[in-house]
Amino acid sequence: MFATLRGLTLFTASVLSATTIATAQTPAPSAPLPAQLSTAKKIFLSNASGKSYSGMAASDLTYNDFHSALKSWGRYELASTPSDADMIFEIRYEAPFGPSNGGNSVEFPEAMLVIFDPKTHVVLWAFSEPLVSTKHKSNEQHLADTLNNLLNDVKRLVALAEANNASSRK
């Protein structure tokens, strides 16, 4: 019985510790979030190719894959022109050269998303995710994982904005 009680105590402490760590890692913004995040119905996805020595293929793949992910999410309707949109999502893949390592520069690829107000061109929010990399996946799978992380960032922010909007109406 003592072993069971000790195990339960350790389990409870582990859960409380993990909850504290998870909460500490994702603090909610205390400043107000842009209202468009919760009120927008239509977005325009813009392909802003960034600095990359991988060529246009990485930028086009990033745009196409993120476009598909947004459609699958279904939260926003994708507008065909910026003037029809409530927000503009500008997606970019960059792989600039980093520091030199024995004469060879290495790339530090990342996907970036900037959310704009189409009327004012003011940046509402921005995200950046480093390219997920493992030895067991292809480059396309790494990019898909990275874009999934980026979309999850957006989903968390939109959910928070919707919750804040709902609580402010009460």
C-alpha positions as CSV (number, residue, x, y, z in Angstrom):
1,M,0.0,0.0,0.0
2,F,2.9,2.4,0.8
3,A,4.4,1.7,-2.6
4,T,1.0,2.5,-4.3
5,L,0.6,5.7,-2.3
6,R,4.2,6.8,-3.1
7,G,3.7,6.0,-6.8
8,L,0.5,8.1,-6.7
9,T,2.3,10.9,-5.0
10,L,5.1,10.8,-7.6
11,F,2.6,10.7,-10.5
12,T,0.6,13.7,-9.1
13,A,3.8,15.7,-8.6
14,S,4.9,14.8,-12.2
15,V,1.5,15.9,-13.6
16,L,1.6,19.2,-11.6
17,S,5.1,19.8,-12.7
18,A,4.4,19.2,-16.3
19,T,1.3,21.4,-16.2
20,T,3.4,24.2,-14.6
21,I,6.1,23.8,-17.3
22,A,3.6,23.7,-20.2
23,T,1.8,26.8,-18.8
24,A,5.1,28.6,-18.4
25,Q,6.1,27.9,-22.0
26,T,3.0,29.2,-23.6
27,P,2.0,32.4,-21.8
28,A,-1.1,34.2,-23.1
29,P,-0.5,37.7,-24.4
30,S,-1.7,40.2,-21.9
31,A,-2.1,42.9,-24.5
32,P,-5.3,42.9,-26.7
33,L,-5.1,40.7,-29.8
34,P,-6.0,42.1,-33.3
35,A,-9.8,41.8,-33.7
36,Q,-9.4,40.7,-37.3
37,L,-8.0,37.3,-36.1
38,S,-11.4,36.4,-34.7
39,T,-13.7,38.4,-37.0
40,A,-12.1,37.8,-40.4
41,K,-14.0,35.5,-42.8
42,K,-11.7,35.7,-45.9
43,I,-7.9,35.7,-46.2
44,F,-5.6,36.1,-49.1
45,L,-2.5,34.0,-49.2
46,S,0.5,35.7,-50.7
47,N,3.7,34.0,-51.8
48,A,6.6,36.1,-50.7
49,S,9.6,34.1,-51.8
50,G,12.5,34.8,-49.4
51,K,16.2,34.4,-49.4
52,S,17.0,30.9,-50.4
53,Y,19.8,29.2,-52.2
54,S,17.4,26.3,-52.9
55,G,15.7,28.1,-55.7
56,M,12.1,28.8,-56.4
57,A,11.0,25.2,-55.9
58,A,11.2,25.5,-52.1
59,S,9.2,28.8,-52.1
60,D,6.5,27.4,-54.5
61,L,6.2,24.2,-52.4
62,T,5.9,26.2,-49.2
63,Y,3.1,28.3,-50.8
64,N,1.2,25.3,-52.3
65,D,1.5,23.2,-49.1
66,F,0.4,26.0,-46.8
67,H,-2.5,26.9,-49.2
68,S,-3.7,23.2,-48.9
69,A,-3.3,23.3,-45.1
70,L,-5.4,26.5,-44.8
71,K,-8.1,25.0,-47.0
72,S,-8.1,21.8,-44.9
73,W,-8.4,23.8,-41.7
74,G,-11.5,25.5,-43.1
75,R,-11.5,28.4,-40.6
76,Y,-11.1,31.1,-43.3
77,E,-12.3,31.3,-46.9
78,L,-9.4,31.8,-49.3
79,A,-9.9,34.9,-51.4
80,S,-8.6,35.1,-54.9
81,T,-7.5,38.8,-54.6
82,P,-6.1,40.9,-51.7
83,S,-9.0,43.4,-52.1
84,D,-11.5,40.7,-51.3
85,A,-9.8,39.6,-48.1
86,D,-10.2,40.6,-44.5
87,M,-6.5,39.7,-43.8
88,I,-3.5,38.8,-45.9
89,F,-1.3,35.9,-44.9
90,E,2.2,36.3,-46.4
91,I,4.1,33.0,-46.4
92,R,7.8,32.8,-47.0
93,Y,10.5,30.1,-47.0
94,E,14.0,31.3,-46.3
95,A,17.3,29.5,-46.2
96,P,19.9,32.1,-45.8
97,F,23.5,31.1,-45.3
98,G,24.6,31.1,-41.7
99,P,28.1,31.1,-40.2
100,S,31.0,29.4,-42.0
101,N,32.1,26.1,-40.6
102,G,35.6,25.4,-41.9
103,G,35.0,27.3,-45.1
104,N,31.5,25.9,-45.7
105,S,28.5,28.0,-44.9
106,V,25.4,26.2,-43.7
107,E,21.8,27.1,-44.3
108,F,19.3,27.8,-41.6
109,P,16.0,27.3,-43.3
110,E,12.7,28.5,-41.8
111,A,9.1,29.2,-42.8
112,M,7.7,32.6,-41.9
113,L,4.2,33.9,-41.9
114,V,3.2,37.5,-41.6
115,I,-0.4,38.5,-41.2
116,F,-1.4,41.9,-42.6
117,D,-4.4,44.1,-42.5
118,P,-5.2,44.7,-46.3
119,K,-6.6,48.2,-45.7
120,T,-3.7,49.7,-43.7
121,H,-0.9,47.2,-44.6
122,V,-0.1,47.1,-40.9
123,V,1.4,43.8,-39.7
124,L,-1.1,42.2,-37.3
125,W,1.1,39.3,-36.2
126,A,4.1,37.3,-37.4
127,F,5.4,33.7,-36.9
128,S,8.6,32.0,-37.7
129,E,9.3,28.2,-37.5
130,P,12.7,26.6,-38.1
131,L,12.7,23.8,-40.6
132,V,12.0,20.5,-38.7
133,S,14.9,18.2,-39.5
134,T,15.5,14.5,-38.8
135,K,17.5,11.9,-40.6
136,H,14.5,9.7,-41.1
137,K,12.4,11.9,-43.3
138,S,12.6,13.5,-46.7
139,N,13.0,17.3,-47.3
140,E,9.4,17.5,-48.3
141,Q,8.3,15.8,-45.1
142,H,10.5,18.2,-43.1
143,L,8.8,21.1,-44.8
144,A,5.3,19.6,-44.2
145,D,6.1,19.2,-40.5
146,T,7.4,22.8,-40.3
147,L,4.3,24.2,-42.1
148,N,2.1,22.1,-39.7
149,N,3.9,23.8,-36.8
150,L,3.3,27.2,-38.4
151,L,-0.4,26.5,-38.9
152,N,-0.7,25.3,-35.3
153,D,0.8,28.6,-34.2
154,V,-1.9,30.4,-36.1
155,K,-4.6,28.1,-34.8
156,R,-3.6,28.8,-31.2
157,L,-3.5,32.5,-31.7
158,V,-6.9,32.5,-33.4
159,A,-8.5,30.4,-30.7
160,L,-7.1,32.8,-28.1
161,A,-8.4,35.8,-30.0
162,E,-11.8,34.1,-30.3
163,A,-11.9,33.4,-26.6
164,N,-10.9,36.9,-25.7
165,N,-13.5,38.3,-28.1
166,A,-16.2,36.1,-26.6
167,S,-15.3,37.1,-23.0
168,S,-15.2,40.8,-23.8
169,R,-18.8,40.5,-25.1
170,K,-20.1,39.2,-21.8
